[in-house]
Amino acid sequence: MPARRGHDAQAVDVVDAVLETAVALAAEHGLARVTMSHIAKEAGIGRATLYTYFPDVQSILIA
């Protein structure tokens, strides 16, 4: 049976995906047009999951 990854590793993967997605969306659409819904959709996660890690778009872009 394959080893299961820990919660911390999964969290790092989610945060990395969110940050990469936000940068790409900001480059493509401009900062003002990036939304939490758009980031979640493009990163392949739910909005509730996204809000678990970041309270708003500004905090993602700062990170």
Buried (B, 14 or more C-beta within 10 A) or exposed (E): EEEEEEEEEEEEEBBEBBBEBBEBBBEEEEEEEBBBEBBBBBBEBEEEEBEEBBEEBEEBBEE
